[in-house]
Amino acid sequence: MISFILRRLWLLLPSVLGITLLTFSLIRMIPGDPIEVMVGERTLDPVMHAAALHRLGLDKPLYLQYVDYLRNLAHGDLGQSLITHDNVWTEFKTLFPATLELALAAMMLAVVVGLLAGVIAAIKRGSLFDHGVMGLSLAGFSMPIFWLGLLLIMLFSVKLGWTPVSGRIDLMFDIPPRTGFMVIDAWLAESADPVAYAGAVKDAVMHLILPAIALGTIPMAVIARMTRSSMLEVLREDYVRTARAKGLSPKRVIFVHALRNALIPVLTVIGLQVGTLMGGAVLTETIFSWPGIGKWLIDAIQRRDYPVVQNGILLVAFLVILVNFLVDVLYGIANPRIRHAK
Amino acid sequence: MATQVSSSVADPALNYPSPLKEFWQGFSYNKGAVIGLCFLTLVVFAALFAPLVAPFDPVEQYRDFMLTPPSWSAGGHLRFLLGTDEIGRDMLSRLIYGSRLSLMIGLSAVLTSMLPGILLGLLSAFYPKVLGPLIMRVMDVMMALPSLLLAIAIVAILGPSMLNTIIAIAIVSLPGYVRLVRASAMTELNRDYVTAARVAGAGPMRLMFVTVLPNCMAPLIVHATMSFSSAILDAAALGFLGMGVQPPSAEWGAMLSSARDYIERAWWVVTMPGLTILLSVLAINLVGDGLRDALDPKLKRAA
């Protein structure tokens, strides 16, 4: 098992190096050099310009600059924002829990609804419900989620007034950040001081629910489709027939014998959705003014805050690689055939 | 091919159906695909003949009719079928002209990523020692980034414009083509007919493009259709974030972005562009499903 993990880690190395090369060169493809970008429209004294280039090490040959970049990364130095002058890593750390909370909520929704719909559709193959699920999931798959977000706001916030439009919690609550998860922090605060924070948890959940639906729709559609086809495949197997023949209850056959085996391809799909989720978070967070990584990156791009853009993208890519690695390892634990393959 | 010979036989039922007819039989069996094709034809028609179909100029501002609701709802005006936007431009005309942009971006992005994708895919399948793994590692790196984020990053560097949108989407969808072509070329390479061609003295170029490539076309066409729809979706997302086609162009995503401010009082400026995107993307995906059923029977069950 350990050798399997080590082998997988070794395979990650080229990808990780490649990503750093990509983010390194992205920033160098901007027309003009970083100093001009920092100064903006103002004219620059050539001597000062050269001095600034030298100070930042930008007058060295490109490969040395890349080595410098790697060295800084290895020391955990991800640079500073040009706007706030905060460390990029610090900003990432404070904002990441918001994105994680949103992504987890979306994924939970997608898995629960998607699995259930897929299983029922497979059992009732050809029924109206089956056709409904397949049609809806096709629509969900084609859905521009930024539009779905706007529709949700229009219906539930503007028309019905059920949910707030943006942010993570009402401004009248000043929740001390402990875990970074607003729902949990609100719960901690409310249980510590039920009077001052009355209704904080409910408010946090209300803020979370619409963005989670918007972000969860595409994974939900993919999971429902995958579960259905995988269940259909498994239900044809001999061991399912055997289980039925020996008189097990239909529920037990479906949820214990069939679903368990049908889950393997579904798990892979769930792992693959993490990338989609991070991409979708950019759109969802922009629409709902959710203060997470996605909104941070978009704001940075609009303000031409290049260190944030560069290393923010790097961090997100590392995150996706890490999650895929974990899925791989889990898969190896679940399935010995993969672990022992070459 | 053999149909020409058998056409002299008296019983026409013994003839092979022509490839086109066979294809259509497979395709039309899928009802959703036919509906999708009808809608897609409509969109293509509207895009091609936009100046003739659209009732108004897409950038003409009718200042007396700002935010007019669609004609069927209260306060609507028969002149503006789907209503007008915040500065009095006709929604329907903008959507029709927008279809030109979306289809153009989608089509160009598919072509500019498919051609290098085929080449790189074939190369990595034919040279599995050094070149193949090298190409695949680069593709792995590109796939580690969420595609929308990579597209955003590219546009952020190149600057927002229609051309850069196309470039960004083409780069982002490249790995999909490379992996697909490589995988199907590698299966074909083990087949006897390839060995036969090789023994007969076919060079690498001939093997790649004449022997192997035509047999990889079916999954490639299906994938191209699907990536056409995701290109439209990504282009709209970029437009929505203000990083795609710039105003006043009538791009669907950009229309949605400016509609955000009117969400409380003008539902139609929010609903119409999004619905158009959804239906177009859905139609293309349905056509893709149909193509898969018709072209690639092996993939049918995997769907």
Chai-1 contact restraints between the chains, C-beta under 6 A:
chainA,res_idxA,chainB,res_idxB,connection_type,confidence,min_distance_angstrom,max_distance_angstrom,comment,restraint_id
A,P14,B,R137,contact,1.0,0.0,6.0,A-B,restraint_1
A,S15,B,D140,contact,1.0,0.0,6.0,A-B,restraint_2
A,S15,B,V141,contact,1.0,0.0,6.0,A-B,restraint_3
A,S15,B,A144,contact,1.0,0.0,6.0,A-B,restraint_4
A,G18,B,V141,contact,1.0,0.0,6.0,A-B,restraint_5
A,I19,B,V141,contact,1.0,0.0,6.0,A-B,restraint_6
A,L26,B,A153,contact,1.0,0.0,6.0,A-B,restraint_7
A,L26,B,I157,contact,1.0,0.0,6.0,A-B,restraint_8
A,M29,B,I157,contact,1.0,0.0,6.0,A-B,restraint_9
A,I30,B,I157,contact,1.0,0.0,6.0,A-B,restraint_10
A,S142,B,L278,contact,1.0,0.0,6.0,A-B,restraint_11
A,S142,B,V281,contact,1.0,0.0,6.0,A-B,restraint_12
A,S142,B,L282,contact,1.0,0.0,6.0,A-B,restraint_13
A,S142,B,N285,contact,1.0,0.0,6.0,A-B,restraint_14
A,P144,B,L233,contact,1.0,0.0,6.0,A-B,restraint_15
A,P144,B,A236,contact,1.0,0.0,6.0,A-B,restraint_16
A,P144,B,G274,contact,1.0,0.0,6.0,A-B,restraint_17
A,P144,B,I277,contact,1.0,0.0,6.0,A-B,restraint_18
A,F146,B,F240,contact,1.0,0.0,6.0,A-B,restraint_19
A,W147,B,L256,contact,1.0,0.0,6.0,A-B,restraint_20
A,W147,B,G274,contact,1.0,0.0,6.0,A-B,restraint_21
A,L150,B,V270,contact,1.0,0.0,6.0,A-B,restraint_22
A,M154,B,I263,contact,1.0,0.0,6.0,A-B,restraint_23
A,V158,B,E264,contact,1.0,0.0,6.0,A-B,restraint_24
A,G275,B,P146,contact,1.0,0.0,6.0,A-B,restraint_25
A,M278,B,P146,contact,1.0,0.0,6.0,A-B,restraint_26
A,G279,B,P146,contact,1.0,0.0,6.0,A-B,restraint_27
A,G279,B,L148,contact,1.0,0.0,6.0,A-B,restraint_28
A,G279,B,L149,contact,1.0,0.0,6.0,A-B,restraint_29
A,L283,B,A237,contact,1.0,0.0,6.0,A-B,restraint_30
A,I301,B,A156,contact,1.0,0.0,6.0,A-B,restraint_31
A,I313,B,A153,contact,1.0,0.0,6.0,A-B,restraint_32
A,A317,B,A144,contact,1.0,0.0,6.0,A-B,restraint_33
A,A317,B,L145,contact,1.0,0.0,6.0,A-B,restraint_34
A,V320,B,A144,contact,1.0,0.0,6.0,A-B,restraint_35
A,I321,B,A144,contact,1.0,0.0,6.0,A-B,restraint_36
